[in-house]
Amino acid sequence: MFPFSLKDRAKEWLNFVPTSSITTWNDLAQNFLSKYFLSAKMAKLRNDITTFSQFGNESLYDSWERFKELLMKCPYHGLPISMQVQIFYSGINQSSRSMLDATPGDTFMRKTPEEAYELLEEMVANNYQWDNERANKKGVGIYNVDSICKGLLSNILR
């Protein structure tokens, strides 16, 4: 299936690799990664993972999804689940940490890595569903006013 997943230059590369030079899946993976995942790029991707931090107004769901995207961009990051969970927990804000620590049983980081990962998946799914429900409910007679309008209104009301 691997050849069918390639296109453009990567497909051309595979077609021109001498057939006797690759005899195992590991040989293929190593050759492919050395050609298309340069060490500097891999180092940057690993650094993006290990220095992960939640953005200011980013929800727990969005930050977890962004973290998982970073992991997918670097398929050979070599980080076990325990380290992934620890990096994510260290990178989120205090409010999100408190939410994770408020779960029954031990605090979040005292759970096994598998339990912590599963809990994250459950919580972000609930968080996503809750955020979508709130976004769909609009208050009657309530309008969002941007900063320019606020300034104009405050000048008029003075």
C-alpha positions, 0 to 999 in steps of 0.5 A: 500500500505504501507505493499507492500513498505516494505522489509527485517527487516521492513516487518518482523517488521510489520508482528510481530506487534500485530494487535490491537496495531495499529489502525490508520495511525498515530499510524503506522507512529509513531511506524515505525518512532520510530523503524527506525528513531532514534531521533539521526538520525532525529536530524542529518538529520534536522541539515544537512537541516538547515546548508545546503550550496552550494559547491564551483563549484556546479551549482544552479541546483545541489545544489537545487536537493541536498537540496531536497534530504536532505528534502526527507531523513527526511520526518518528518522535519516539515519545512514549504515551507517558511523556506525551501526557506529561508534555501536554499537561505541562503546556496547558494553562492553570484553568485547564490543569484544574479541570483535569485534576478535578476528576475523581480519583487521583490527580491527573498526573498520578494516573497511569499514562493510559488512564490519563490519555483516555481521560484526556480523550473523554474530556476533550470530547465533552468539552468540544460538545459543550462548546458547540452547544453554547455557540449554537445558543444565541441570546435574544436581544444580545448583540456583539459590539466591536471595539470601534462601536463601543468607543462610539457608543461611549462618546454618544452616551457621555 
